[in-house]
């Protein structure tokens, strides 16, 4: 099989997951579009059609630290940390998703917060500790107008909606107004005494010169024209407040215990001297397991509110209907029906249905419909889940728990246990291609069962340490296994005996896959090599000195080898059945690749990561510069 002139590339298609730990994790770019971090990149999601597009970060960008959208929703600003330890601010056009400007400053090693002016012409950024330097930019001309040191942590910076030369900053023991005068930023404290000693979690501007500052212990300070007008003891008092957002009728605060309170302003003509400026309207809550609410984003028309949870969930709340919503009901609509809150530990792709099953460190199992972009089944268990396999029919699911291996029937929106097997902490389980058998790893042994009678058919014994990977041959007559004992074995399922072996005692293998004909296997381990083994001998090797490959897939009739690394990259290697291997360009995805899966037609690749993402890629082949198929 010739691979001359053949190239392959992976195209971002979708991501089931969101990344926490970034200032303003979610922002609206239009009434129905929200942007949030997905792994190392930024995705924009249409809440009506479920379509997704990606702003793919450059190779030298390591992570994002903060993001903001301009008032006219035309631009997205992102604070980025670079692989060399430095930092920059990149402005993207929200519609075209192209880079417009990249800003750097010699006094800021990296940036921690940013905000656009009301006319979107200016930008203010906050540098890192210990100086926390404020930089006022005419960003379109890449020009610094002014800068000044704050010398204490800044959690939020913002422009006054009425005056481009007036800024506000808040943080622990910090609530300050800044004014641009003769290219210099001059700061003024808004509060004094005990009020100034509070830790301010966030602030926002209400219409006019009114500023609302939320403290971490649940109070909201109302400041007008630089003076304290009053303090509101919120319903979240005593709990942690993380964020505050203003809308036309009042403001919204949110924080710990997945709680969100809505406050409405009191009419001036009805307000007596001793009455507060705002009153509590309603408090809404969702499951405690979702953690804290970190970010809020109001759509331009105030139809809905985007909510980001610390458990990597993004939800839409119908704020326009708040008058008729009941507090005791859950009104949060989660994007993709919810995501994994921890690492994706295993992936299994169904053959006959457009389904992919995943299990995660959050003890949840999810079955995704990758065409509808929804989660059809989600179930959380009280025990850790170590392995998963979905039957080719899509009707059965195997899950490995600490005490047993269990078989479940897949129902509408639920899983029902049907059988269990005495295998503790089964790290690997795989259905055969025909679905009539399955192989389950019991530490160093591999047990073969009948799917339909549950009979134990045989035990494969030779490994001396944990088996990390098993793979069925295309005809289901053989099985390959690889372990941390440095052994790669091939087994005959007719006599349940070992037929091929390759042992390298100084290598800990992590993955093994069969080629299309079943004549050989490809394995990877901690020796930073991808090795092809045919009849117990090494046929080809591909050295990967800069990365450690820990997941492999052979697709498209062995033309393409997908390699996932511990460093968080995935690449499409032109492999072929013989000859020189052409290494692909690595695509930086997230923190670390934990699992790979591919559809039966070899068109869609699934990538699981340590930070809870399930990426969906389209696999494209090109021959002499032309796209195949």
Secondary structure as the mmCIF struct_conf table of DSSP 4:
data_model
#
loop_
_struct_conf.conf_type_id
_struct_conf.id
_struct_conf.beg_label_comp_id
_struct_conf.beg_label_asym_id
_struct_conf.beg_label_seq_id
_struct_conf.end_label_comp_id
_struct_conf.end_label_asym_id
_struct_conf.end_label_seq_id
TURN_TY1_P TURN_TY1_P1 UNK A 4 UNK A 5
STRN STRN1 UNK A 6 UNK A 16
BEND BEND1 UNK A 21 UNK A 22
STRN STRN2 UNK A 23 UNK A 23
TURN_TY1_P TURN_TY1_P2 UNK A 24 UNK A 24
STRN STRN3 UNK A 26 UNK A 28
BEND BEND2 UNK A 29 UNK A 32
STRN STRN4 UNK A 33 UNK A 38
TURN_TY1_P TURN_TY1_P3 UNK A 39 UNK A 40
STRN STRN5 UNK A 41 UNK A 46
TURN_TY1_P TURN_TY1_P4 UNK A 47 UNK A 49
STRN STRN6 UNK A 52 UNK A 55
HELX_LH_PP_P HELX_LH_PP_P1 UNK A 56 UNK A 58
TURN_TY1_P TURN_TY1_P5 UNK A 59 UNK A 60
STRN STRN7 UNK A 61 UNK A 69
TURN_TY1_P TURN_TY1_P6 UNK A 71 UNK A 72
BEND BEND3 UNK A 73 UNK A 74
STRN STRN8 UNK A 75 UNK A 82
TURN_TY1_P TURN_TY1_P7 UNK A 83 UNK A 84
BEND BEND4 UNK A 85 UNK A 85
STRN STRN9 UNK A 87 UNK A 93
TURN_TY1_P TURN_TY1_P8 UNK A 94 UNK A 96
STRN STRN10 UNK A 99 UNK A 103
TURN_TY1_P TURN_TY1_P9 UNK A 106 UNK A 107
BEND BEND5 UNK A 109 UNK A 110
STRN STRN11 UNK A 111 UNK A 116
TURN_TY1_P TURN_TY1_P10 UNK A 118 UNK A 119
BEND BEND6 UNK A 120 UNK A 121
STRN STRN12 UNK A 123 UNK A 127
TURN_TY1_P TURN_TY1_P11 UNK A 129 UNK A 131
STRN STRN13 UNK A 133 UNK A 138
HELX_RH_3T_P HELX_RH_3T_P1 UNK A 139 UNK A 141
TURN_TY1_P TURN_TY1_P12 UNK A 142 UNK A 142
STRN STRN14 UNK A 143 UNK A 149
BEND BEND7 UNK A 152 UNK A 152
BEND BEND8 UNK A 155 UNK A 155
STRN STRN15 UNK A 156 UNK A 159
BEND BEND9 UNK A 161 UNK A 162
TURN_TY1_P TURN_TY1_P13 UNK A 164 UNK A 165
STRN STRN16 UNK A 166 UNK A 171
STRN STRN17 UNK A 172 UNK A 172
TURN_TY1_P TURN_TY1_P14 UNK A 173 UNK A 173
STRN STRN18 UNK A 174 UNK A 181
TURN_TY1_P TURN_TY1_P15 UNK A 182 UNK A 183
STRN STRN19 UNK A 184 UNK A 189
BEND BEND10 UNK A 190 UNK A 190
HELX_RH_3T_P HELX_RH_3T_P2 UNK A 193 UNK A 197
BEND BEND11 UNK A 198 UNK A 198
STRN STRN20 UNK A 199 UNK A 199
STRN STRN21 UNK A 200 UNK A 205
HELX_LH_PP_P HELX_LH_PP_P2 UNK A 206 UNK A 206
BEND BEND12 UNK A 207 UNK A 207
TURN_TY1_P TURN_TY1_P16 UNK A 208 UNK A 209
STRN STRN22 UNK A 210 UNK A 215
TURN_TY1_P TURN_TY1_P17 UNK A 216 UNK A 217
BEND BEND13 UNK A 218 UNK A 218
STRN STRN23 UNK A 219 UNK A 224
TURN_TY1_P TURN_TY1_P18 UNK A 225 UNK A 226
STRN STRN24 UNK A 227 UNK A 233
TURN_TY1_P TURN_TY1_P19 UNK A 235 UNK A 238
BEND BEND14 UNK A 239 UNK A 239
HELX_LH_PP_P HELX_LH_PP_P3 UNK A 240 UNK A 240
STRN STRN25 UNK A 241 UNK A 247
TURN_TY1_P TURN_TY1_P20 UNK A 248 UNK A 249
STRN STRN26 UNK A 250 UNK A 255
HELX_RH_3T_P HELX_RH_3T_P3 UNK A 256 UNK A 258
STRN STRN27 UNK A 259 UNK A 265
HELX_LH_PP_P HELX_LH_PP_P4 UNK A 266 UNK A 267
TURN_TY1_P TURN_TY1_P21 UNK A 268 UNK A 270
TURN_TY1_P TURN_TY1_P22 UNK A 273 UNK A 274
BEND BEND15 UNK A 275 UNK A 275
BEND BEND16 UNK A 277 UNK A 277
STRN STRN28 UNK A 278 UNK A 285
HELX_RH_3T_P HELX_RH_3T_P4 UNK A 288 UNK A 290
STRN STRN29 UNK A 293 UNK A 298
TURN_TY1_P TURN_TY1_P23 UNK A 300 UNK A 301
BEND BEND17 UNK A 302 UNK A 303
STRN STRN30 UNK A 305 UNK A 309
TURN_TY1_P TURN_TY1_P24 UNK A 310 UNK A 311
BEND BEND18 UNK A 312 UNK A 312
STRN STRN31 UNK A 314 UNK A 317
HELX_RH_3T_P HELX_RH_3T_P5 UNK A 319 UNK A 321
TURN_TY1_P TURN_TY1_P25 UNK A 322 UNK A 324
TURN_TY1_P TURN_TY1_P26 UNK A 327 UNK A 328
BEND BEND19 UNK A 329 UNK A 329
STRN STRN32 UNK A 333 UNK A 334
HELX_RH_3T_P HELX_RH_3T_P6 UNK A 335 UNK A 337
BEND BEND20 UNK A 341 UNK A 342
STRN STRN33 UNK A 344 UNK A 349
BEND BEND21 UNK A 351 UNK A 354
STRN STRN34 UNK A 355 UNK A 360
TURN_TY1_P TURN_TY1_P27 UNK A 361 UNK A 362
BEND BEND22 UNK A 363 UNK A 363
STRN STRN35 UNK A 364 UNK A 369
TURN_TY1_P TURN_TY1_P28 UNK A 370 UNK A 373
STRN STRN36 UNK A 374 UNK A 380
BEND BEND23 UNK A 382 UNK A 383
STRN STRN37 UNK A 385 UNK A 390
TURN_TY1_P TURN_TY1_P29 UNK A 392 UNK A 393
BEND BEND24 UNK A 394 UNK A 395
STRN STRN38 UNK A 396 UNK A 401
BEND BEND25 UNK A 402 UNK A 403
STRN STRN39 UNK A 405 UNK A 411
TURN_TY1_P TURN_TY1_P30 UNK A 412 UNK A 413
STRN STRN40 UNK A 414 UNK A 421
BEND BEND26 UNK A 422 UNK A 422
TURN_TY1_P TURN_TY1_P31 UNK A 424 UNK A 425
STRN STRN41 UNK A 429 UNK A 431
TURN_TY1_P TURN_TY1_P32 UNK A 433 UNK A 434
BEND BEND27 UNK A 435 UNK A 436
STRN STRN42 UNK A 437 UNK A 442
TURN_TY1_P TURN_TY1_P33 UNK A 443 UNK A 444
STRN STRN43 UNK A 445 UNK A 450
TURN_TY1_P TURN_TY1_P34 UNK A 451 UNK A 453
STRN STRN44 UNK A 456 UNK A 461
BEND BEND28 UNK A 464 UNK A 465
STRN STRN45 UNK A 467 UNK A 472
TURN_TY1_P TURN_TY1_P35 UNK A 474 UNK A 475
BEND BEND29 UNK A 476 UNK A 477
STRN STRN46 UNK A 478 UNK A 483
TURN_TY1_P TURN_TY1_P36 UNK A 484 UNK A 485
BEND BEND30 UNK A 486 UNK A 486
STRN STRN47 UNK A 487 UNK A 492
TURN_TY1_P TURN_TY1_P37 UNK A 493 UNK A 496
STRN STRN48 UNK A 497 UNK A 503
TURN_TY1_P TURN_TY1_P38 UNK A 505 UNK A 506
STRN STRN49 UNK A 509 UNK A 514
TURN_TY1_P TURN_TY1_P39 UNK A 516 UNK A 517
BEND BEND31 UNK A 518 UNK A 519
STRN STRN50 UNK A 521 UNK A 525
TURN_TY1_P TURN_TY1_P40 UNK A 526 UNK A 527
BEND BEND32 UNK A 528 UNK A 528
STRN STRN51 UNK A 529 UNK A 534
TURN_TY1_P TURN_TY1_P41 UNK A 535 UNK A 536
STRN STRN52 UNK A 537 UNK A 543
TURN_TY1_P TURN_TY1_P42 UNK A 545 UNK A 546
BEND BEND33 UNK A 547 UNK A 547
STRN STRN53 UNK A 549 UNK A 555
TURN_TY1_P TURN_TY1_P43 UNK A 556 UNK A 559
STRN STRN54 UNK A 560 UNK A 565
TURN_TY1_P TURN_TY1_P44 UNK A 566 UNK A 567
BEND BEND34 UNK A 568 UNK A 568
STRN STRN55 UNK A 569 UNK A 574
BEND BEND35 UNK A 577 UNK A 579
STRN STRN56 UNK A 582 UNK A 582
HELX_LH_PP_P HELX_LH_PP_P5 UNK A 583 UNK A 586
STRN STRN57 UNK A 587 UNK A 588
BEND BEND36 UNK A 590 UNK A 591
STRN STRN58 UNK A 593 UNK A 598
TURN_TY1_P TURN_TY1_P45 UNK A 600 UNK A 601
BEND BEND37 UNK A 602 UNK A 602
STRN STRN59 UNK A 604 UNK A 609
TURN_TY1_P TURN_TY1_P46 UNK A 610 UNK A 611
BEND BEND38 UNK A 612 UNK A 612
STRN STRN60 UNK A 614 UNK A 623
TURN_TY1_P TURN_TY1_P47 UNK A 624 UNK A 625
STRN STRN61 UNK A 626 UNK A 627
#
